[in-house]
């Protein structure tokens, strides 16, 4: 017997209805897009009040590394403020390293923090006390930024 395709509102072009079955998987994220998404996630992390309350007494410089892409960025926690810099820190207090960017981004997109592959170097006590709230907020916000890649002005990040 021959199958007949019946058009549904979900499959009609221009219908305005989005069905997850008809939307192809997102393309992989380019290095340039990843840099912009990560930076935007840190901007949003710096605005998170619960994070700022946890770090209001801290002064820590951290280095975050995606080894296979040669990405290094510095996150400075300075008395309730989170500052992001694309350049690597010279003498970080704590270094967070992930061997593969693909695994890092896949974990984020699946809604979980990429703790399995993370390598931590430096003062573990400071990490748990001050850096972990920033890290958890960053992971949650990066997931949102990947799902909705636009900045505050509505410009696309990808």
C-alpha positions in Angstrom: 0.0 0.0 0.0 1.3 3.5 -0.9 1.8 6.0 1.9 0.2 9.4 1.4 1.8 12.4 3.0 -0.8 14.6 4.5 0.4 18.2 5.1 0.1 19.2 8.7 0.4 22.8 10.1 3.8 21.7 11.4 5.2 20.9 8.0 3.9 23.9 6.1 6.4 26.6 5.3 5.7 30.0 6.8 3.1 28.6 9.2 4.9 30.0 12.2 4.5 26.7 14.0 7.7 25.0 15.1 7.7 21.3 15.7 10.9 19.8 17.1 10.4 16.8 14.8 10.8 19.1 11.7 13.8 21.1 13.0 17.2 19.7 12.1 19.8 19.3 14.7 21.8 22.5 15.4 25.0 22.7 13.5 28.2 22.4 15.5 29.4 25.6 17.1 32.3 27.3 15.4 35.3 28.5 17.5 34.4 32.1 16.8 30.8 31.6 17.9 31.9 29.7 21.0 34.1 32.6 22.0 31.1 35.0 21.7 28.7 32.7 23.5 31.2 32.1 26.4 31.8 35.8 26.7 28.0 36.5 26.8 27.4 33.8 29.4 30.1 35.4 31.6 28.4 38.8 31.2 25.2 37.3 32.4 26.9 35.5 35.2 28.3 38.8 36.4 24.7 40.1 36.7 23.5 37.2 38.8 22.7 38.5 42.3 23.1 35.1 44.0 26.5 34.7 42.5 27.5 38.2 43.6 26.4 37.5 47.1 28.7 34.4 47.3 31.7 36.2 46.0 31.5 39.6 47.6 34.6 39.0 49.7 36.7 37.1 47.2 39.7 38.3 45.1 40.6 35.4 42.9 42.0 35.2 39.3 41.1 32.0 37.4 42.2 30.6 34.1 39.7 28.6 32.1 41.2 26.4 29.2 39.7 24.3 26.4 42.9 22.5 25.4 42.1 21.1 21.9 40.9 24.6 20.6 43.7 26.5 22.4 41.1 28.7 24.1 42.3 30.4 27.3 40.4 33.0 29.1 40.7 34.7 32.5 37.8 35.2 34.9 38.6 37.6 37.7 36.4 37.5 40.8 36.9 40.8 42.6 34.7 41.6 45.6 31.3 40.7 44.1 32.2 41.4 40.4 33.0 39.0 37.7 35.3 40.2 35.0 36.1 38.3 31.8 39.2 38.7 29.7 40.1 36.8 26.6 43.8 36.8 27.4 45.2 34.1 29.7 46.2 35.0 33.3 49.9 35.0 34.0 49.6 33.7 37.6 46.1 32.3 38.2 45.0 31.2 41.6 42.9 28.4 40.1 43.0 26.8 36.6 40.0 24.9 35.1 40.9 22.8 32.1 38.9 20.7 29.7 40.7 18.5 27.2 38.0 18.6 24.5 35.8 21.6 23.5 33.3 19.2 21.9 32.7 17.3 25.1 32.5 20.6 27.1 29.9 22.1 24.8 27.9 18.8 24.5 27.6 18.5 28.3 26.4 22.1 28.4 23.9 21.6 25.7 22.6 18.5 27.5 22.0 20.6 30.6 24.7 19.3 32.8 28.0 20.8 34.0 31.0 19.3 32.3 32.5 18.0 35.6 33.6 14.6 34.2 36.4 15.9 32.1 37.4 19.0 34.1 40.8 19.2 35.6 41.3 21.5 38.5 44.6 23.0 39.6 45.2 25.4 42.4 43.5 26.1 45.7 40.6 23.6 45.9 39.2 25.3 49.0 38.8 28.6 47.1 37.3 26.8 44.2 34.5 25.3 46.4 33.9 28.5 48.3 34.1 31.2 45.6 34.6 29.8 42.1 32.0 27.0 42.1 29.0 29.4 42.3 30.4 31.3 39.3 31.0 28.0 37.5 27.5 26.6 38.1 25.9 29.9 37.1 28.1 30.1 34.0 27.2 26.5 32.9 23.4 27.2 33.4 23.6 30.5 31.5 25.8 29.2 28.7 23.2 26.5 28.1 20.6 29.3 27.7 22.8 31.4 25.5 23.4 28.4 23.2 19.7 27.8 23.0 18.9 31.5 22.4 22.1 33.0 20.9 21.3 36.8 21.0 22.9 39.6 23.0 21.1 42.3 25.0 20.4 44.4 21.9 18.9 41.4 20.0 21.9 40.9 17.7 22.7 37.3 16.9 25.8 35.8 18.5 26.1 33.0 16.0 
